[in-house]
Amino acid sequence: MAPTYYEARTAAVLAAREPKTFVTSREPEIPVELGGIPGDRHYGLYRKADSRQSFYPRGTLIANRRQISIVSAEECALIAEAMGIPEVRPEWLGANLLLEGYPALTSLPPGTRLLFPEACGLIGEGENLPCRGPGKEIADALQLPELAGRFIKAAKRRRGIVCSVEREGSIREGDIVRIYLP
Protein backbone atom coordinates (compact mmCIF):
# COMPACT_ATOMS: atom_id res chain seq x y z
CA MET A 1 0.00 0.00 0.00
CA ALA A 2 1.41 3.40 -0.99
CA PRO A 3 1.96 5.95 1.80
CA THR A 4 -0.76 8.53 2.30
CA TYR A 5 0.11 12.11 1.53
CA TYR A 6 -1.46 15.54 1.32
CA GLU A 7 -0.86 18.11 -1.39
CA ALA A 8 -0.32 21.85 -1.41
CA ARG A 9 0.62 24.34 -4.11
CA THR A 10 3.83 26.37 -4.04
CA ALA A 11 2.46 29.91 -4.30
CA ALA A 12 5.87 31.60 -4.09
CA VAL A 13 9.56 30.74 -3.90
CA LEU A 14 11.87 33.23 -2.21
CA ALA A 15 15.46 33.71 -1.09
CA ALA A 16 17.33 36.08 1.24
CA ARG A 17 20.20 37.17 -1.00
CA GLU A 18 21.25 40.23 1.03
CA PRO A 19 23.46 39.15 3.95
CA LYS A 20 22.39 42.03 6.21
CA THR A 21 18.69 41.14 6.25
CA PHE A 22 16.47 38.09 6.66
CA VAL A 23 13.90 39.59 4.29
CA THR A 24 13.42 37.45 1.19
CA SER A 25 12.47 38.31 -2.38
CA ARG A 26 10.48 36.31 -4.89
CA GLU A 27 12.11 34.29 -7.63
CA PRO A 28 10.46 32.09 -10.28
CA GLU A 29 12.58 29.07 -9.34
CA ILE A 30 15.20 28.18 -6.73
CA PRO A 31 17.85 25.48 -6.94
CA VAL A 32 18.17 23.47 -3.73
CA GLU A 33 21.38 21.74 -2.64
CA LEU A 34 22.09 19.68 0.47
CA GLY A 35 23.20 22.93 2.13
CA GLY A 36 19.95 24.72 1.23
CA ILE A 37 19.44 27.48 -1.33
CA PRO A 38 22.78 28.67 -2.76
CA GLY A 39 23.24 32.36 -1.96
CA ASP A 40 20.52 32.42 0.71
CA ARG A 41 21.53 33.69 4.14
CA HIS A 42 20.60 30.33 5.73
CA TYR A 43 22.65 28.25 3.29
CA GLY A 44 25.07 25.71 4.77
CA LEU A 45 25.37 22.25 6.24
CA TYR A 46 26.42 23.80 9.56
CA ARG A 47 25.61 26.92 11.54
CA LYS A 48 26.53 28.44 14.85
CA ALA A 49 24.38 27.71 17.89
CA ASP A 50 22.34 30.70 19.05
CA SER A 51 19.68 31.39 21.69
CA ARG A 52 17.50 28.56 20.31
CA GLN A 53 20.13 25.99 21.42
CA SER A 54 20.97 27.27 24.89
CA PHE A 55 22.33 23.83 25.84
CA TYR A 56 25.41 24.50 23.62
CA PRO A 57 27.83 27.36 24.15
CA ARG A 58 26.81 30.22 21.85
CA GLY A 59 28.72 29.96 18.57
CA THR A 60 29.27 26.19 18.73
CA LEU A 61 29.15 24.66 15.24
CA ILE A 62 26.02 22.46 14.86
CA ALA A 63 24.05 20.87 12.00
CA ASN A 64 21.93 23.38 10.11
CA ARG A 65 18.32 22.30 10.56
CA ARG A 66 16.99 25.72 9.49
CA GLN A 67 18.00 25.71 5.81
CA ILE A 68 14.52 26.38 4.43
CA SER A 69 11.64 28.30 6.01
CA ILE A 70 8.06 27.58 4.88
CA VAL A 71 4.84 29.46 5.65
CA SER A 72 1.25 28.92 4.50
CA ALA A 73 -0.94 31.52 2.84
CA GLU A 74 -3.76 30.56 5.17
CA GLU A 75 -1.69 31.08 8.33
CA CYS A 76 -0.28 34.38 7.01
CA ALA A 77 -3.90 35.55 6.57
CA LEU A 78 -4.67 34.53 10.18
CA ILE A 79 -1.62 36.45 11.45
CA ALA A 80 -2.73 39.53 9.49
CA GLU A 81 -6.24 39.27 10.89
CA ALA A 82 -4.92 38.95 14.45
CA MET A 83 -2.71 42.01 13.90
CA GLY A 84 -5.55 43.99 12.31
CA ILE A 85 -3.77 44.53 8.98
CA PRO A 86 -4.71 43.62 5.39
CA GLU A 87 -1.87 41.15 4.76
CA VAL A 88 1.34 39.56 6.00
CA ARG A 89 3.73 38.87 3.14
CA PRO A 90 6.09 35.88 3.27
CA GLU A 91 8.98 38.23 2.42
CA TRP A 92 8.49 40.06 5.72
CA LEU A 93 8.79 36.74 7.58
CA GLY A 94 11.97 35.69 5.78
CA ALA A 95 10.17 32.69 4.27
CA ASN A 96 11.67 30.67 1.41
CA LEU A 97 8.40 29.02 0.40
CA LEU A 98 4.77 30.09 0.56
CA LEU A 99 2.38 27.14 0.31
CA GLU A 100 -1.37 27.27 -0.14
CA GLY A 101 -3.83 24.48 0.37
CA TYR A 102 -2.48 23.08 3.65
CA PRO A 103 -3.81 25.50 6.32
CA ALA A 104 -2.31 23.70 9.35
CA LEU A 105 1.29 23.86 8.11
CA THR A 106 2.77 24.92 11.46
CA SER A 107 1.30 21.84 13.17
CA LEU A 108 3.22 19.41 10.91
CA PRO A 109 5.32 17.14 13.13
CA PRO A 110 9.11 16.93 12.87
CA GLY A 111 10.05 14.26 10.35
CA THR A 112 7.38 15.29 7.84
CA ARG A 113 8.70 14.99 4.29
CA LEU A 114 7.88 17.49 1.58
CA LEU A 115 8.55 16.20 -1.94
CA PHE A 116 8.58 18.46 -5.00
CA PRO A 117 8.26 17.43 -8.67
CA GLU A 118 11.85 18.35 -9.63
CA ALA A 119 13.42 15.80 -7.26
CA CYS A 120 13.78 18.12 -4.24
CA GLY A 121 12.98 16.56 -0.86
CA LEU A 122 12.80 18.44 2.45
CA ILE A 123 12.44 17.18 6.02
CA GLY A 124 10.38 19.25 8.45
CA GLU A 125 12.45 19.97 11.55
CA GLY A 126 9.72 21.70 13.55
CA GLU A 127 7.86 24.93 14.14
CA ASN A 128 9.57 28.21 13.32
CA LEU A 129 8.91 30.07 16.55
CA PRO A 130 7.85 33.74 16.23
CA CYS A 131 10.51 36.34 17.01
CA ARG A 132 10.80 40.14 17.04
CA GLY A 133 12.46 40.61 13.63
CA PRO A 134 9.41 39.98 11.44
CA GLY A 135 7.25 42.19 13.69
CA LYS A 136 9.65 45.06 13.15
CA GLU A 137 9.76 44.37 9.40
CA ILE A 138 5.94 44.39 9.17
CA ALA A 139 5.78 47.63 11.18
CA ASP A 140 8.43 49.26 8.97
CA ALA A 141 6.79 48.08 5.72
CA LEU A 142 3.40 49.46 6.76
CA GLN A 143 4.89 52.51 8.53
CA LEU A 144 2.99 51.63 11.70
CA PRO A 145 5.52 51.29 14.56
CA GLU A 146 2.87 50.08 16.99
CA LEU A 147 2.57 46.80 15.03
CA ALA A 148 6.05 45.55 15.97
CA GLY A 149 4.98 44.22 19.35
CA ARG A 150 1.87 42.43 18.08
CA PHE A 151 3.57 39.89 15.84
CA ILE A 152 4.79 37.31 18.36
CA LYS A 153 1.35 36.75 19.91
CA ALA A 154 -0.43 36.85 16.53
CA ALA A 155 2.01 34.37 14.96
CA LYS A 156 2.03 31.81 17.78
CA ARG A 157 1.44 28.35 16.21
CA ARG A 158 1.06 30.06 12.80
CA ARG A 159 4.67 30.96 11.90
CA GLY A 160 5.33 27.95 9.67
CA ILE A 161 8.12 25.39 9.81
CA VAL A 162 11.83 25.09 9.18
CA CYS A 163 13.29 22.28 7.10
CA SER A 164 16.56 20.67 6.15
CA VAL A 165 17.30 19.34 2.69
CA GLU A 166 17.21 15.58 2.19
CA ARG A 167 17.45 15.51 -1.62
CA GLU A 168 18.72 18.13 -4.06
CA GLY A 169 16.54 19.48 -6.85
CA SER A 170 14.70 22.65 -7.66
CA ILE A 171 11.44 24.26 -6.61
CA ARG A 172 9.28 26.41 -8.87
CA GLU A 173 6.35 28.68 -8.22
CA GLY A 174 3.24 26.62 -9.00
CA ASP A 175 4.79 23.26 -8.05
CA ILE A 176 2.54 20.81 -6.26
CA VAL A 177 4.27 19.50 -3.14
CA ARG A 178 3.41 16.14 -1.59
CA ILE A 179 3.39 16.19 2.20
CA TYR A 180 4.09 12.85 3.89
CA LEU A 181 3.51 12.65 7.63
CA PRO A 182 5.98 10.51 9.64
C-alpha positions as CSV (number, residue, x, y, z in Angstrom):
1,M,0.0,0.0,0.0
2,A,1.4,3.4,-1.0
3,P,2.0,5.9,1.8
4,T,-0.8,8.5,2.3
5,Y,0.1,12.1,1.5
6,Y,-1.5,15.5,1.3
7,E,-0.9,18.1,-1.4
8,A,-0.3,21.9,-1.4
9,R,0.6,24.3,-4.1
10,T,3.8,26.4,-4.0
11,A,2.5,29.9,-4.3
12,A,5.9,31.6,-4.1
13,V,9.6,30.7,-3.9
14,L,11.9,33.2,-2.2
15,A,15.5,33.7,-1.1
16,A,17.3,36.1,1.2
17,R,20.2,37.2,-1.0
18,E,21.2,40.2,1.0
19,P,23.5,39.1,4.0
20,K,22.4,42.0,6.2
21,T,18.7,41.1,6.3
22,F,16.5,38.1,6.7
23,V,13.9,39.6,4.3
24,T,13.4,37.4,1.2
25,S,12.5,38.3,-2.4
26,R,10.5,36.3,-4.9
27,E,12.1,34.3,-7.6
28,P,10.5,32.1,-10.3
29,E,12.6,29.1,-9.3
30,I,15.2,28.2,-6.7
31,P,17.8,25.5,-6.9
32,V,18.2,23.5,-3.7
33,E,21.4,21.7,-2.6
34,L,22.1,19.7,0.5
35,G,23.2,22.9,2.1
36,G,20.0,24.7,1.2
37,I,19.4,27.5,-1.3
38,P,22.8,28.7,-2.8
39,G,23.2,32.4,-2.0
40,D,20.5,32.4,0.7
41,R,21.5,33.7,4.1
42,H,20.6,30.3,5.7
43,Y,22.6,28.3,3.3
44,G,25.1,25.7,4.8
45,L,25.4,22.2,6.2
46,Y,26.4,23.8,9.6
47,R,25.6,26.9,11.5
48,K,26.5,28.4,14.9
49,A,24.4,27.7,17.9
50,D,22.3,30.7,19.1
51,S,19.7,31.4,21.7
52,R,17.5,28.6,20.3
53,Q,20.1,26.0,21.4
54,S,21.0,27.3,24.9
55,F,22.3,23.8,25.8
56,Y,25.4,24.5,23.6
57,P,27.8,27.4,24.1
58,R,26.8,30.2,21.9
59,G,28.7,30.0,18.6
60,T,29.3,26.2,18.7
61,L,29.1,24.7,15.2
62,I,26.0,22.5,14.9
63,A,24.0,20.9,12.0
64,N,21.9,23.4,10.1
65,R,18.3,22.3,10.6
66,R,17.0,25.7,9.5
67,Q,18.0,25.7,5.8
68,I,14.5,26.4,4.4
69,S,11.6,28.3,6.0
70,I,8.1,27.6,4.9
71,V,4.8,29.5,5.7
72,S,1.2,28.9,4.5
73,A,-0.9,31.5,2.8
74,E,-3.8,30.6,5.2
75,E,-1.7,31.1,8.3
76,C,-0.3,34.4,7.0
77,A,-3.9,35.5,6.6
78,L,-4.7,34.5,10.2
79,I,-1.6,36.5,11.5
80,A,-2.7,39.5,9.5
81,E,-6.2,39.3,10.9
82,A,-4.9,38.9,14.5
83,M,-2.7,42.0,13.9
84,G,-5.6,44.0,12.3
85,I,-3.8,44.5,9.0
86,P,-4.7,43.6,5.4
87,E,-1.9,41.1,4.8
88,V,1.3,39.6,6.0
89,R,3.7,38.9,3.1
90,P,6.1,35.9,3.3
91,E,9.0,38.2,2.4
92,W,8.5,40.1,5.7
93,L,8.8,36.7,7.6
94,G,12.0,35.7,5.8
95,A,10.2,32.7,4.3
96,N,11.7,30.7,1.4
97,L,8.4,29.0,0.4
98,L,4.8,30.1,0.6
99,L,2.4,27.1,0.3
100,E,-1.4,27.3,-0.1
101,G,-3.8,24.5,0.4
102,Y,-2.5,23.1,3.7
103,P,-3.8,25.5,6.3
104,A,-2.3,23.7,9.4
105,L,1.3,23.9,8.1
106,T,2.8,24.9,11.5
107,S,1.3,21.8,13.2
108,L,3.2,19.4,10.9
109,P,5.3,17.1,13.1
110,P,9.1,16.9,12.9
111,G,10.1,14.3,10.3
112,T,7.4,15.3,7.8
113,R,8.7,15.0,4.3
114,L,7.9,17.5,1.6
115,L,8.5,16.2,-1.9
116,F,8.6,18.5,-5.0
117,P,8.3,17.4,-8.7
118,E,11.8,18.3,-9.6
119,A,13.4,15.8,-7.3
120,C,13.8,18.1,-4.2
121,G,13.0,16.6,-0.9
122,L,12.8,18.4,2.5
123,I,12.4,17.2,6.0
124,G,10.4,19.3,8.5
125,E,12.4,20.0,11.5
126,G,9.7,21.7,13.6
127,E,7.9,24.9,14.1
128,N,9.6,28.2,13.3
129,L,8.9,30.1,16.5
130,P,7.8,33.7,16.2
131,C,10.5,36.3,17.0
132,R,10.8,40.1,17.0
133,G,12.5,40.6,13.6
134,P,9.4,40.0,11.4
135,G,7.3,42.2,13.7
136,K,9.7,45.1,13.1
137,E,9.8,44.4,9.4
138,I,5.9,44.4,9.2
139,A,5.8,47.6,11.2
140,D,8.4,49.3,9.0
141,A,6.8,48.1,5.7
142,L,3.4,49.5,6.8
143,Q,4.9,52.5,8.5
144,L,3.0,51.6,11.7
145,P,5.5,51.3,14.6
146,E,2.9,50.1,17.0
147,L,2.6,46.8,15.0
148,A,6.1,45.6,16.0
149,G,5.0,44.2,19.4
150,R,1.9,42.4,18.1
151,F,3.6,39.9,15.8
152,I,4.8,37.3,18.4
153,K,1.4,36.7,19.9
154,A,-0.4,36.9,16.5
155,A,2.0,34.4,15.0
156,K,2.0,31.8,17.8
157,R,1.4,28.4,16.2
158,R,1.1,30.1,12.8
159,R,4.7,31.0,11.9
160,G,5.3,27.9,9.7
161,I,8.1,25.4,9.8
162,V,11.8,25.1,9.2
163,C,13.3,22.3,7.1
164,S,16.6,20.7,6.2
165,V,17.3,19.3,2.7
166,E,17.2,15.6,2.2
167,R,17.5,15.5,-1.6
168,E,18.7,18.1,-4.1
169,G,16.5,19.5,-6.8
170,S,14.7,22.6,-7.7
171,I,11.4,24.3,-6.6
172,R,9.3,26.4,-8.9
173,E,6.3,28.7,-8.2
174,G,3.2,26.6,-9.0
175,D,4.8,23.3,-8.1
176,I,2.5,20.8,-6.3
177,V,4.3,19.5,-3.1
178,R,3.4,16.1,-1.6
179,I,3.4,16.2,2.2
180,Y,4.1,12.8,3.9
181,L,3.5,12.6,7.6
182,P,6.0,10.5,9.6
